[in-house]
Amino acid sequence: MEPEMIIQMIGSVGFPIVACGALFYQMNKENEMHREEMNAFKDTINELRTAIVELTVRLSRDNKND
């Protein structure tokens, strides 16, 4: 947004309303970024779970052969 548009909005509806709108927009953007981060964490956790299962299987096979 251009500064002139923001000044015009503040003049017509008031600063508290414009500030609430800006904070709402920022909150939605942060929630979207957080959702993406959590999906990345979920994928990483699933990969680690698979690796742990594979290691457990290999270790149990090695212990049976000893």
mmCIF file as gemmi writes it, N, C-alpha and C atoms, coordinates in Angstrom:
data_model
loop_
_atom_site.group_PDB
_atom_site.id
_atom_site.type_symbol
_atom_site.label_atom_id
_atom_site.label_alt_id
_atom_site.label_comp_id
_atom_site.label_asym_id
_atom_site.label_entity_id
_atom_site.label_seq_id
_atom_site.pdbx_PDB_ins_code
_atom_site.Cartn_x
_atom_site.Cartn_y
_atom_site.Cartn_z
_atom_site.occupancy
_atom_site.B_iso_or_equiv
_atom_site.pdbx_formal_charge
_atom_site.auth_seq_id
_atom_site.auth_asym_id
_atom_site.pdbx_PDB_model_num
ATOM 1 N N . MET Axp A 1 ? 0.833 -1.192 0 1 0 ? 1 A 1
ATOM 2 C CA . MET Axp A 1 ? 0 0 0 1 0 ? 1 A 1
ATOM 3 C C . MET Axp A 1 ? 0.867 1.241 0 1 0 ? 1 A 1
ATOM 4 N N . GLU Axp A 2 ? 0.332 2.237 -0.627 1 0 ? 2 A 1
ATOM 5 C CA . GLU Axp A 2 ? 1.047 3.503 -0.679 1 0 ? 2 A 1
ATOM 6 C C . GLU Axp A 2 ? 0.734 4.329 0.563 1 0 ? 2 A 1
ATOM 7 N N . PRO Axp A 3 ? 1.679 5.142 1 1 0 ? 3 A 1
ATOM 8 C CA . PRO Axp A 3 ? 1.455 5.957 2.205 1 0 ? 3 A 1
ATOM 9 C C . PRO Axp A 3 ? 0.238 6.879 2.083 1 0 ? 3 A 1
ATOM 10 N N . GLU Axp A 4 ? -0.001 7.412 0.898 1 0 ? 4 A 1
ATOM 11 C CA . GLU Axp A 4 ? -1.146 8.305 0.712 1 0 ? 4 A 1
ATOM 12 C C . GLU Axp A 4 ? -2.464 7.567 0.955 1 0 ? 4 A 1
ATOM 13 N N . MET Axp A 5 ? -2.529 6.322 0.5 1 0 ? 5 A 1
ATOM 14 C CA . MET Axp A 5 ? -3.736 5.535 0.687 1 0 ? 5 A 1
ATOM 15 C C . MET Axp A 5 ? -3.965 5.24 2.17 1 0 ? 5 A 1
ATOM 16 N N . ILE Axp A 6 ? -2.885 4.951 2.882 1 0 ? 6 A 1
ATOM 17 C CA . ILE Axp A 6 ? -2.993 4.664 4.319 1 0 ? 6 A 1
ATOM 18 C C . ILE Axp A 6 ? -3.461 5.909 5.065 1 0 ? 6 A 1
ATOM 19 N N . ILE Axp A 7 ? -2.9 7.061 4.731 1 0 ? 7 A 1
ATOM 20 C CA . ILE Axp A 7 ? -3.301 8.314 5.375 1 0 ? 7 A 1
ATOM 21 C C . ILE Axp A 7 ? -4.772 8.604 5.086 1 0 ? 7 A 1
ATOM 22 N N . GLN Axp A 8 ? -5.206 8.364 3.864 1 0 ? 8 A 1
ATOM 23 C CA . GLN Axp A 8 ? -6.612 8.588 3.505 1 0 ? 8 A 1
ATOM 24 C C . GLN Axp A 8 ? -7.53 7.644 4.285 1 0 ? 8 A 1
ATOM 25 N N . MET Axp A 9 ? -7.106 6.383 4.429 1 0 ? 9 A 1
ATOM 26 C CA . MET Axp A 9 ? -7.919 5.417 5.184 1 0 ? 9 A 1
ATOM 27 C C . MET Axp A 9 ? -8.01 5.82 6.649 1 0 ? 9 A 1
ATOM 28 N N . ILE Axp A 10 ? -6.89 6.253 7.23 1 0 ? 10 A 1
ATOM 29 C CA . ILE Axp A 10 ? -6.896 6.686 8.632 1 0 ? 10 A 1
ATOM 30 C C . ILE Axp A 10 ? -7.836 7.875 8.808 1 0 ? 10 A 1
ATOM 31 N N . GLY Axp A 11 ? -7.814 8.799 7.849 1 0 ? 11 A 1
ATOM 32 C CA . GLY Axp A 11 ? -8.677 9.966 7.928 1 0 ? 11 A 1
ATOM 33 C C . GLY Axp A 11 ? -10.153 9.62 7.806 1 0 ? 11 A 1
ATOM 34 N N . SER Axp A 12 ? -10.456 8.59 7.009 1 0 ? 12 A 1
ATOM 35 C CA . SER Axp A 12 ? -11.873 8.288 6.781 1 0 ? 12 A 1
ATOM 36 C C . SER Axp A 12 ? -12.454 7.33 7.824 1 0 ? 12 A 1
ATOM 37 N N . VAL Axp A 13 ? -11.709 6.317 8.259 1 0 ? 13 A 1
ATOM 38 C CA . VAL Axp A 13 ? -12.274 5.339 9.206 1 0 ? 13 A 1
ATOM 39 C C . VAL Axp A 13 ? -11.64 5.404 10.586 1 0 ? 13 A 1
ATOM 40 N N . GLY Axp A 14 ? -10.501 6.028 10.714 1 0 ? 14 A 1
ATOM 41 C CA . GLY Axp A 14 ? -9.864 6.16 12.013 1 0 ? 14 A 1
ATOM 42 C C . GLY Axp A 14 ? -8.688 5.209 12.18 1 0 ? 14 A 1
ATOM 43 N N . PHE Axp A 15 ? -7.755 5.659 12.998 1 0 ? 15 A 1
ATOM 44 C CA . PHE Axp A 15 ? -6.528 4.889 13.215 1 0 ? 15 A 1
ATOM 45 C C . PHE Axp A 15 ? -6.774 3.508 13.83 1 0 ? 15 A 1
ATOM 46 N N . PRO Axp A 16 ? -7.624 3.377 14.853 1 0 ? 16 A 1
ATOM 47 C CA . PRO Axp A 16 ? -7.799 2.046 15.455 1 0 ? 16 A 1
ATOM 48 C C . PRO Axp A 16 ? -8.305 0.996 14.474 1 0 ? 16 A 1
ATOM 49 N N . ILE Axp A 17 ? -9.191 1.381 13.583 1 0 ? 17 A 1
ATOM 50 C CA . ILE Axp A 17 ? -9.719 0.424 12.609 1 0 ? 17 A 1
ATOM 51 C C . ILE Axp A 17 ? -8.634 0.019 11.618 1 0 ? 17 A 1
ATOM 52 N N . VAL Axp A 18 ? -7.86 0.986 11.141 1 0 ? 18 A 1
ATOM 53 C CA . VAL Axp A 18 ? -6.771 0.685 10.203 1 0 ? 18 A 1
ATOM 54 C C . VAL Axp A 18 ? -5.726 -0.185 10.895 1 0 ? 18 A 1
ATOM 55 N N . ALA Axp A 19 ? -5.398 0.121 12.148 1 0 ? 19 A 1
ATOM 56 C CA . ALA Axp A 19 ? -4.409 -0.673 12.882 1 0 ? 19 A 1
ATOM 57 C C . ALA Axp A 19 ? -4.909 -2.106 13.074 1 0 ? 19 A 1
ATOM 58 N N . CYS Axp A 20 ? -6.196 -2.267 13.398 1 0 ? 20 A 1
ATOM 59 C CA . CYS Axp A 20 ? -6.752 -3.625 13.552 1 0 ? 20 A 1
ATOM 60 C C . CYS Axp A 20 ? -6.686 -4.386 12.241 1 0 ? 20 A 1
ATOM 61 N N . GLY Axp A 21 ? -6.977 -3.713 11.142 1 0 ? 21 A 1
ATOM 62 C CA . GLY Axp A 21 ? -6.9 -4.365 9.832 1 0 ? 21 A 1
ATOM 63 C C . GLY Axp A 21 ? -5.473 -4.794 9.504 1 0 ? 21 A 1
ATOM 64 N N . ALA Axp A 22 ? -4.507 -3.945 9.804 1 0 ? 22 A 1
ATOM 65 C CA . ALA Axp A 22 ? -3.106 -4.274 9.544 1 0 ? 22 A 1
ATOM 66 C C . ALA Axp A 22 ? -2.65 -5.44 10.416 1 0 ? 22 A 1
ATOM 67 N N . LEU Axp A 23 ? -3.056 -5.437 11.681 1 0 ? 23 A 1
ATOM 68 C CA . LEU Axp A 23 ? -2.684 -6.531 12.578 1 0 ? 23 A 1
ATOM 69 C C . LEU Axp A 23 ? -3.344 -7.84 12.162 1 0 ? 23 A 1
ATOM 70 N N . PHE Axp A 24 ? -4.58 -7.768 11.685 1 0 ? 24 A 1
ATOM 71 C CA . PHE Axp A 24 ? -5.272 -8.963 11.2 1 0 ? 24 A 1
ATOM 72 C C . PHE Axp A 24 ? -4.542 -9.551 9.996 1 0 ? 24 A 1
ATOM 73 N N . TYR Axp A 25 ? -4.132 -8.691 9.078 1 0 ? 25 A 1
ATOM 74 C CA . TYR Axp A 25 ? -3.386 -9.141 7.897 1 0 ? 25 A 1
ATOM 75 C C . TYR Axp A 25 ? -2.073 -9.797 8.307 1 0 ? 25 A 1
ATOM 76 N N . GLN Axp A 26 ? -1.351 -9.155 9.238 1 0 ? 26 A 1
ATOM 77 C CA . GLN Axp A 26 ? -0.073 -9.697 9.702 1 0 ? 26 A 1
ATOM 78 C C . GLN Axp A 26 ? -0.272 -11.047 10.389 1 0 ? 26 A 1
ATOM 79 N N . MET Axp A 27 ? -1.314 -11.169 11.191 1 0 ? 27 A 1
ATOM 80 C CA . MET Axp A 27 ? -1.588 -12.42 11.89 1 0 ? 27 A 1
ATOM 81 C C . MET Axp A 27 ? -1.875 -13.551 10.905 1 0 ? 27 A 1
ATOM 82 N N . ASN Axp A 28 ? -2.638 -13.246 9.863 1 0 ? 28 A 1
ATOM 83 C CA . ASN Axp A 28 ? -2.939 -14.274 8.868 1 0 ? 28 A 1
ATOM 84 C C . ASN Axp A 28 ? -1.686 -14.726 8.128 1 0 ? 28 A 1
ATOM 85 N N . LYS Axp A 29 ? -0.81 -13.792 7.799 1 0 ? 29 A 1
ATOM 86 C CA . LYS Axp A 29 ? 0.448 -14.144 7.129 1 0 ? 29 A 1
ATOM 87 C C . LYS Axp A 29 ? 1.318 -15.019 8.039 1 0 ? 29 A 1
ATOM 88 N N . GLU Axp A 30 ? 1.408 -14.662 9.316 1 0 ? 30 A 1
ATOM 89 C CA . GLU Axp A 30 ? 2.216 -15.447 10.247 1 0 ? 30 A 1
ATOM 90 C C . GLU Axp A 30 ? 1.63 -16.837 10.444 1 0 ? 30 A 1
ATOM 91 N N . ASN Axp A 31 ? 0.305 -16.944 10.495 1 0 ? 31 A 1
ATOM 92 C CA . ASN Axp A 31 ? -0.329 -18.257 10.618 1 0 ? 31 A 1
ATOM 93 C C . ASN Axp A 31 ? -0.037 -19.127 9.408 1 0 ? 31 A 1
ATOM 94 N N . GLU Axp A 32 ? -0.038 -18.531 8.223 1 0 ? 32 A 1
ATOM 95 C CA . GLU Axp A 32 ? 0.266 -19.263 7.003 1 0 ? 32 A 1
ATOM 96 C C . GLU Axp A 32 ? 1.711 -19.781 7.024 1 0 ? 32 A 1
ATOM 97 N N . MET Axp A 33 ? 2.647 -18.92 7.439 1 0 ? 33 A 1
ATOM 98 C CA . MET Axp A 33 ? 4.049 -19.335 7.527 1 0 ? 33 A 1
ATOM 99 C C . MET Axp A 33 ? 4.223 -20.424 8.582 1 0 ? 33 A 1
ATOM 100 N N . HIS Axp A 34 ? 3.517 -20.299 9.701 1 0 ? 34 A 1
ATOM 101 C CA . HIS Axp A 34 ? 3.6 -21.306 10.762 1 0 ? 34 A 1
ATOM 102 C C . HIS Axp A 34 ? 3.063 -22.649 10.272 1 0 ? 34 A 1
ATOM 103 N N . ARG Axp A 35 ? 1.986 -22.624 9.513 1 0 ? 35 A 1
ATOM 104 C CA . ARG Axp A 35 ? 1.414 -23.856 8.96 1 0 ? 35 A 1
ATOM 105 C C . ARG Axp A 35 ? 2.426 -24.555 8.047 1 0 ? 35 A 1
ATOM 106 N N . GLU Axp A 36 ? 3.108 -23.772 7.206 1 0 ? 36 A 1
ATOM 107 C CA . GLU Axp A 36 ? 4.13 -24.339 6.32 1 0 ? 36 A 1
ATOM 108 C C . GLU Axp A 36 ? 5.282 -24.944 7.122 1 0 ? 36 A 1
ATOM 109 N N . GLU Axp A 37 ? 5.705 -24.247 8.18 1 0 ? 37 A 1
ATOM 110 C CA . GLU Axp A 37 ? 6.782 -24.772 9.035 1 0 ? 37 A 1
ATOM 111 C C . GLU Axp A 37 ? 6.362 -26.075 9.703 1 0 ? 37 A 1
ATOM 112 N N . MET Axp A 38 ? 5.146 -26.125 10.19 1 0 ? 38 A 1
ATOM 113 C CA . MET Axp A 38 ? 4.661 -27.334 10.868 1 0 ? 38 A 1
ATOM 114 C C . MET Axp A 38 ? 4.562 -28.504 9.893 1 0 ? 38 A 1
ATOM 115 N N . ASN Axp A 39 ? 4.171 -28.235 8.653 1 0 ? 39 A 1
ATOM 116 C CA . ASN Axp A 39 ? 4.142 -29.307 7.654 1 0 ? 39 A 1
ATOM 117 C C . ASN Axp A 39 ? 5.545 -29.826 7.374 1 0 ? 39 A 1
ATOM 118 N N . ALA Axp A 40 ? 6.514 -28.924 7.341 1 0 ? 40 A 1
ATOM 119 C CA . ALA Axp A 40 ? 7.903 -29.344 7.134 1 0 ? 40 A 1
ATOM 120 C C . ALA Axp A 40 ? 8.38 -30.181 8.323 1 0 ? 40 A 1
ATOM 121 N N . PHE Axp A 41 ? 8.027 -29.767 9.552 1 0 ? 41 A 1
ATOM 122 C CA . PHE Axp A 41 ? 8.387 -30.545 10.739 1 0 ? 41 A 1
ATOM 123 C C . PHE Axp A 41 ? 7.74 -31.926 10.692 1 0 ? 41 A 1
ATOM 124 N N . LYS Axp A 42 ? 6.481 -31.975 10.271 1 0 ? 42 A 1
ATOM 125 C CA . LYS Axp A 42 ? 5.77 -33.244 10.196 1 0 ? 42 A 1
ATOM 126 C C . LYS Axp A 42 ? 6.468 -34.197 9.223 1 0 ? 42 A 1
ATOM 127 N N . ASP Axp A 43 ? 6.876 -33.664 8.068 1 0 ? 43 A 1
ATOM 128 C CA . ASP Axp A 43 ? 7.588 -34.492 7.093 1 0 ? 43 A 1
ATOM 129 C C . ASP Axp A 43 ? 8.912 -34.994 7.659 1 0 ? 43 A 1
ATOM 130 N N . THR Axp A 44 ? 9.639 -34.117 8.344 1 0 ? 44 A 1
ATOM 131 C CA . THR Axp A 44 ? 10.918 -34.499 8.931 1 0 ? 44 A 1
ATOM 132 C C . THR Axp A 44 ? 10.728 -35.565 10.006 1 0 ? 44 A 1
ATOM 133 N N . ILE Axp A 45 ? 9.721 -35.408 10.839 1 0 ? 45 A 1
ATOM 134 C CA . ILE Axp A 45 ? 9.453 -36.384 11.89 1 0 ? 45 A 1
ATOM 135 C C . ILE Axp A 45 ? 9.105 -37.739 11.28 1 0 ? 45 A 1
ATOM 136 N N . ASN Axp A 46 ? 8.325 -37.735 10.216 1 0 ? 46 A 1
ATOM 137 C CA . ASN Axp A 46 ? 7.989 -39.003 9.553 1 0 ? 46 A 1
ATOM 138 C C . ASN Axp A 46 ? 9.23 -39.672 8.965 1 0 ? 46 A 1
ATOM 139 N N . GLU Axp A 47 ? 10.128 -38.878 8.388 1 0 ? 47 A 1
ATOM 140 C CA . GLU Axp A 47 ? 11.373 -39.436 7.858 1 0 ? 47 A 1
ATOM 141 C C . GLU Axp A 47 ? 12.227 -40.015 8.982 1 0 ? 47 A 1
ATOM 142 N N . LEU Axp A 48 ? 12.309 -39.314 10.097 1 0 ? 48 A 1
ATOM 143 C CA . LEU Axp A 48 ? 13.087 -39.805 11.237 1 0 ? 48 A 1
ATOM 144 C C . LEU Axp A 48 ? 12.472 -41.078 11.811 1 0 ? 48 A 1
ATOM 145 N N . ARG Axp A 49 ? 11.154 -41.139 11.866 1 0 ? 49 A 1
ATOM 146 C CA . ARG Axp A 49 ? 10.471 -42.334 12.357 1 0 ? 49 A 1
ATOM 147 C C . ARG Axp A 49 ? 10.817 -43.539 11.475 1 0 ? 49 A 1
ATOM 148 N N . THR Axp A 50 ? 10.814 -43.325 10.155 1 0 ? 50 A 1
ATOM 149 C CA . THR Axp A 50 ? 11.164 -44.404 9.233 1 0 ? 50 A 1
ATOM 150 C C . THR Axp A 50 ? 12.606 -44.845 9.455 1 0 ? 50 A 1
ATOM 151 N N . ALA Axp A 51 ? 13.507 -43.892 9.644 1 0 ? 51 A 1
ATOM 152 C CA . ALA Axp A 51 ? 14.915 -44.227 9.874 1 0 ? 51 A 1
ATOM 153 C C . ALA Axp A 51 ? 15.082 -45.007 11.175 1 0 ? 51 A 1
ATOM 154 N N . ILE Axp A 52 ? 14.362 -44.631 12.218 1 0 ? 52 A 1
ATOM 155 C CA . ILE Axp A 52 ? 14.454 -45.336 13.502 1 0 ? 52 A 1
ATOM 156 C C . ILE Axp A 52 ? 13.947 -46.769 13.361 1 0 ? 52 A 1
ATOM 157 N N . VAL Axp A 53 ? 12.859 -46.947 12.636 1 0 ? 53 A 1
ATOM 158 C CA . VAL Axp A 53 ? 12.329 -48.299 12.428 1 0 ? 53 A 1
ATOM 159 C C . VAL Axp A 53 ? 13.339 -49.146 11.671 1 0 ? 53 A 1
ATOM 160 N N . GLU Axp A 54 ? 13.935 -48.582 10.625 1 0 ? 54 A 1
ATOM 161 C CA . GLU Axp A 54 ? 14.938 -49.332 9.858 1 0 ? 54 A 1
ATOM 162 C C . GLU Axp A 54 ? 16.146 -49.688 10.72 1 0 ? 54 A 1
ATOM 163 N N . LEU Axp A 55 ? 16.613 -48.756 11.525 1 0 ? 55 A 1
ATOM 164 C CA . LEU Axp A 55 ? 17.746 -49.033 12.409 1 0 ? 55 A 1
ATOM 165 C C . LEU Axp A 55 ? 17.393 -50.105 13.441 1 0 ? 55 A 1
ATOM 166 N N . THR Axp A 56 ? 16.188 -50.058 13.967 1 0 ? 56 A 1
ATOM 167 C CA . THR Axp A 56 ? 15.76 -51.052 14.942 1 0 ? 56 A 1
ATOM 168 C C . THR Axp A 56 ? 15.735 -52.436 14.316 1 0 ? 56 A 1
ATOM 169 N N . VAL Axp A 57 ? 15.242 -52.519 13.103 1 0 ? 57 A 1
ATOM 170 C CA . VAL Axp A 57 ? 15.195 -53.809 12.404 1 0 ? 57 A 1
ATOM 171 C C . VAL Axp A 57 ? 16.607 -54.326 12.161 1 0 ? 57 A 1
ATOM 172 N N . ARG Axp A 58 ? 17.495 -53.476 11.708 1 0 ? 58 A 1
ATOM 173 C CA . ARG Axp A 58 ? 18.88 -53.889 11.458 1 0 ? 58 A 1
ATOM 174 C C . ARG Axp A 58 ? 19.569 -54.326 12.752 1 0 ? 58 A 1
ATOM 175 N N . LEU Axp A 59 ? 19.372 -53.579 13.811 1 0 ? 59 A 1
ATOM 176 C CA . LEU Axp A 59 ? 20.004 -53.932 15.087 1 0 ? 59 A 1
ATOM 177 C C . LEU Axp A 59 ? 19.455 -55.248 15.628 1 0 ? 59 A 1
ATOM 178 N N . SER Axp A 60 ? 18.171 -55.465 15.491 1 0 ? 60 A 1
ATOM 179 C CA . SER Axp A 60 ? 17.615 -56.726 15.996 1 0 ? 60 A 1
ATOM 180 C C . SER Axp A 60 ? 18.103 -57.896 15.159 1 0 ? 60 A 1
ATOM 181 N N . ARG Axp A 61 ? 18.303 -57.692 13.849 1 0 ? 61 A 1
ATOM 182 C CA . ARG Axp A 61 ? 18.866 -58.756 13.004 1 0 ? 61 A 1
ATOM 183 C C . ARG Axp A 61 ? 20.307 -59.053 13.401 1 0 ? 61 A 1
ATOM 184 N N . ASP Axp A 62 ? 21.085 -57.979 13.667 1 0 ? 62 A 1
ATOM 185 C CA . ASP Axp A 62 ? 22.484 -58.168 14.061 1 0 ? 62 A 1
ATOM 186 C C . ASP Axp A 62 ? 22.588 -58.883 15.405 1 0 ? 62 A 1
ATOM 187 N N . ASN Axp A 63 ? 21.71 -58.59 16.333 1 0 ? 63 A 1
ATOM 188 C CA . ASN Axp A 63 ? 21.729 -59.246 17.64 1 0 ? 63 A 1
ATOM 189 C C . ASN Axp A 63 ? 21.329 -60.707 17.539 1 0 ? 63 A 1
ATOM 190 N N . LYS Axp A 64 ? 20.46 -61.049 16.62 1 0 ? 64 A 1
ATOM 191 C CA . LYS Axp A 64 ? 20.06 -62.457 16.434 1 0 ? 64 A 1
ATOM 192 C C . LYS Axp A 64 ? 21.188 -63.272 15.824 1 0 ? 64 A 1
ATOM 193 N N . ASN Axp A 65 ? 22.013 -62.637 14.984 1 0 ? 65 A 1
ATOM 194 C CA . ASN Axp A 65 ? 23.107 -63.343 14.321 1 0 ? 65 A 1
ATOM 195 C C . ASN Axp A 65 ? 24.291 -63.566 15.261 1 0 ? 65 A 1
ATOM 196 N N . ASP Axp A 66 ? 24.385 -62.831 16.349 1 0 ? 66 A 1
ATOM 197 C CA . ASP Axp A 66 ? 25.529 -62.982 17.274 1 0 ? 66 A 1
ATOM 198 C C . ASP Axp A 66 ? 25.389 -64.171 18.145 1 0 ? 66 A 1
